[in-house]
Amino acid sequence: MKKLFVMVIVLVFLMNISFINIIFANANENNIIEESNDISIYYEKQIYNYNNKYEFIFFNGLPLSNINIIDIDNDKFLPLRRISDYLNINLKWNNSNGIITMIVENNKIDFKNGDSYIIVNDKKSVFNGKSKLIDGTTYVNIEFIKNYLNCNVEYFTKNHKGKDLLYISIYNYDKSPISKAESTKILKNNLINAYEFKFGKFIPLLGGEIKEEGDKGDLRYYITNIEVISENSIYYIYKDYRLYYNFYVNKYTGNVYKIYSDNNYIFIEDFNIENALNFE
């Protein structure tokens, strides 16, 4: 059975913003216009700050745009149609009786907004969640996503400069993760390609050999001795050899990314041999 996860990730802000451990995409540092108190994510040369609401939603590591989050009595509600589309859930609305029908992993679920019960596979039970019709759109709370979309949910916020930061990440993988050794091999091969694109033939640093000065020597040493520094549910994380940014390897796809944070901005890039050694 495919297992879906929902995690709410919060950034810890000290002098600078910490690295986000789950989001990846393309970015361009030159897009910065000015310093501000806004918290923005740069993705495919676009700025995502959700109209300064400080609420970010991700699906399989990529930020989603135009998904409104509504706060009702300290409960977060998300549009069911948009979330179900990303989760490939069959969703139907019956105009005549207002019944919403979902097919979630072969389970048929029927409910109406505002009802205290829900019907799962033709069996009525207590509604362990909430749904509301708001401006013609059905919104569901986190408990609904957890209980009826087969998702695990971790939920909390972090205050930064008087604003509560909310990060919701929805991801679904139905295969086993790769090992740390496999992840390290993938990243090492990518870095060797980047090294050879810039410097020429890569030769591993031999035992007892003194590291040469400069980027070439630093990178040669780094590739030879690279190792995982931390991990989370989706990614193995590696510190960049110059400590400018982190490399991330997706445990399920093997895709490699890098993240750089600067004050209130977070930049994300896909890994390729031309940009791997800089952030331009």
Beta strands, then each sheet from edge to edge (+ up, - down):
strand 1: 3-8
strand 2: 40-43
strand 3: 46-48
strand 4: 55-59
strand 5: 62-63
strand 6: 70-72
strand 7: 75-79
strand 8: 90-93
strand 9: 100-104
strand 10: 107-111
strand 11: 117-120
strand 12: 123-126
strand 13: 131-134
strand 14: 137-141
strand 15: 151-154
strand 16: 158-160
strand 17: 163-173
strand 18: 230-231
strand 19: 235-239
strand 20: 246-250
strand 21: 256-262
strand 22: 265-270
sheet 1: 5+ 4- 17- 1+ 15+
sheet 2: 3+ 2- 22- 21+ 20- 19+ 18-
sheet 3: 5+ 4- 17- 16+
sheet 4: 6+ 7- 14+ 13-
sheet 5: 8+ 9- 10+ 11- 12+
end
